[in-house]
């Protein structure tokens, strides 16, 4: 089998993890990111690329010209735009693996662009947070080329399972799960913060523990707050795609839309510096106290 030349579009946290983890199995690894056009934003990316042996490209065209496998790992709202950009430059028979948290409709639109350009599109539903797992993060693959790619990825140590030759199925699984997981994050933040504002958290959390004894609600709360503070903007984008997914199924996405609003609100406060200096060791209460203080100032 011909050695694979990997091209990664979106050299952020996830992209960096995949580049570093897959490099030993590749003939070469390239990456391209819009941030490379900004000198200040580009420097951390250049430092990481130098450390991991990744060649940074100055355009999608340059990346696609030297890649036989292209992975798209960008923000959810950029899914189709990136596919359109890549389609203009793909080499024939290039495999395009779309990791983005987009709706089934968006994935089908992206697939049409890639396939029309002679590429082979595979959608992926990344089923949990990438950092703890690295390239072994559980992924569900979909589309007519999914089974063939799943075998290749497994040989490289990845946990990828083909679930359907029909495009949209893998994404639907991922997005319907996110209604629950990201929704639970938003619910916990709202419930815990309000409980602490009233001084009743020592009553509320034990009742949750009694009802759902398998969950450590104190530690889960800390984790949820920290993840939303760190990645709320990205999560909000995903939840807007989740809302699109629900809407594409014929339902009003009230819960998904509200979750996106909550995630965006926390992310906005984080960007303003509200949580600067908060130590994770302080538990969920440290984050809640900042939110309470902010509300009382208003």
N, C-alpha and C positions, 0 to 999 in steps of 0.2 A: 504493500500500500504506500502511496506517495506520502512523504512527510508533510505534515500540516503546517501552514503558515497562518498564524492566528492574528486577527485584527480586532481590536476592542474599541468600540465607540462608546465613550462615556467613561473617562478615567477617574471616577470618583472612588468612594469607599469600596463599593461592590466590584467595580471594574479593576481596581488595584489588586483586590484579593484574587480575582480570577486570573489576571495576568501572571501574578507571582506563582499561584498554585499550578497553573497549566504549563508554565515555561519549560519545565523539565521534559515535557512530552512533545514539544513543538520544535519545528525547524527554525522558527523565529517568531517573535511576538512584537506586534506594533499596537499603538494606541493613539487615539485622537480624541480631543475634548475641546469644546468651545472656550474653556477657561485658558487654554494655551495662548489665546490672543491677548490676554491681559497679563502684563509682565508680573505684577504682584501675585495674582492668583495662580500663575503658572509655575512659580518657583517651587512650591511644595510638590507639585506633580513631577517636575523635572528631577528633583532630588530623589523621589521614590523610584522613578524610571531608571535613573542611574544605578541605584542600589539593586534593582531587580532585573536589570539587563533588558529593559523594554525600550524599543525604538519609538520615539514620539514623532508623529506625522503632523504636518501643518495644515492638512485638509482631509476631508473624507475621500477625495479622489486618490490622494497618495496612499492612504490606508488600504482602500479597496484594490488598488493596482497590485499590491503585493500580498494579498490575503486569499486563502482558499476556504477559510472559516471566519466569518464575521459574527461577533457577538455584540448585540445592542443592549447596553445597560445604562439607560438615560432616565430622566424623569418621565413619569407617566404621560404627561401632556405632550411630550416630544416624540412619542412612539411613531406616529405616522410620518411626521416631518423627517425624522431620521431615516426611516425606510425609503422615503422618496429621494432623499439626498444620496443614500447608498445605491439605490437602484440605477442611478444615472452613471455609476462608475464600476459596478460589479463585473468581475470576470465571469465568463460562462461557467455554470455548474457550481458556483460558490454557494456554500451552505450559510444561511443567515439565521442565527439563533437569537430570538427576541425574548429577552428576560424581563421585559418591562411589565409593570402592573397595570395593564390596560384592559378595556372591556373586550368581549368577544368581537363586537363590531369593529373596533379599532384594529384588532389583530387581523381580522379578515381583510380590512382595507390595506394594511401594511403588506400582508401576504400577496395580494393582487399586484402590488407594485413590484415586489421582489421577483415573483414568478414571471411577470411580463418582461422583466429584464434578463431572464435566463437563469436566475438564481433558484435555490431550493430553500423555501421558508419553513422554519420550525418554530412554533410558539412554545414558550415555557411558562409554567406557573411555579414560581419559587415559593415554597410552602411555609417558610419560616425565615427568621432573621439570618442573614448570611454570616456575620462575623464569628459566631461561636463554632460554625461548621466549616468555614472556608469553602473549598470547591466541593465538599461532600454535603453541602446543603441539599435537602430533599427537593427534587424538581420533577414536575409532571410535564411531559412533552406531548404535543399534539400536531396533527397535520399528516399528509401522505408520506413525508420523509422522516417522521418521528422515530419509527422503530429502527431504521438504519443508523440514525444519529445516536440514539440511546445506547446502542452497542459500542459505538466509538467512545462515547463519554465514559461508559462503565470501564472500558479498558484503561482510561486515564485516571481512574479512581473516583469518579463522580457518582453521585446517587441520583441517577436520572431514569425515570420510568415512562415509557410511552403508554398513554392511556386511550388514545383514539386517533384514527386517521382523519377525523373531521376537525377542521379548524374551529376554534372557539370553545371546545370542551375543556381543555386544560385551563384556559383562562377563566371559564365560568366556575370551575372548582375553586380556583384561587380566590376569585373575587367574592363568591358567596361565603367563603370562609372568613374573608376580611370584614364582612358585615358584622360577624360575631367578634372577631379578635380585636379589630380596631375600635369597634363599638364598645367593647368591654373596657378598653383603655379610657375612652371618653366618659363612660359611666362611672368608673372608679374615681377619676379625677373630680368629677362633679359631686359624687356622693361623699368622698372622703373630705374634700375641701369644705363642703357645707357642714358636715358633721363636726369638723374641727372648729369651724367658726362658731358653732353652737355649743362647743365643749362636750359633745356626746359621742366622740369617736370610740371611747372605751366601752360604750354600750353597743354601738353599731357593729364594729368589727367582730366581736364574739358571736353575734347572731349570724353573721355571714359564715364564720368558721363552723358553727354548729350545722348550718344548712348544707354547706359544701366543705366537708371536713378534709377532703383530699388536697385542697388549695391552701397554701400559706398566705393568707390575705394581707398580712403586714408586709412580707417580702415581695409579694406580687404587686402590691401598691407602689412600693419603692421602685420596682423595675418599670412599671407602666409610666409613672411620672418621669423618670429619667429618660426613657426612650422617646416620649413625646416632646420633652424639652429639647432633646438633641436632634430629633428627626421629624418634628411635627409638620414642617412644611412639605416634606416628601410624603408623609403619611396623608396629609390633607389632599395632595394631588391624587394619590392612589384612591382615596375615598370618593373623590369626584368621578373617577373612572368606575368605581364600584356603583355609584349612583347611576351612571350611564348603563351599567350592566343590568341593574334592576329595572331601569326604564325600558331597555331593549327587550326584557322579558314581559313587558306590558303592565308593570306596576309602578306606583308612585314611590320614589325612594326616600321617604321621609327620614328614616333612621340613618341611612348612609349620608344624606345631605347634612343632617345635624351633626353627625360625627366629624365630617369634614370641617364644619364651622368651628367645632370645639378644638380640633387639632390645629387649625389655622390660628385661632385665638392664642393658644398657648405658644405656638411658634413665634407669633408676632411679639409677644411679651419677652420671649427668650432673646429675640433679635435686638430688643431694646435694652437688654442687659439685666432684666429682672432677676434672673437666676444665677448671675455671676457670683462665684464663690461658694455656691451651695455644694456641700459635701454629700456624696451618696451615703456615707456612713450615718448621716443625720436622718436617714429614712425618708419615707414619703412626707412626714410632717414638715421637714425643712422646705420642701417645695410648696406644700400647702400654705405654710406661714407667709411665704412671699406673695402668693396669690391673695391671701386674706389682707395682708398689708396694702397691696395695690388697690384692692376693692375699697378699703376703708379710706384711702387717700382721696378717692373719687367721691 
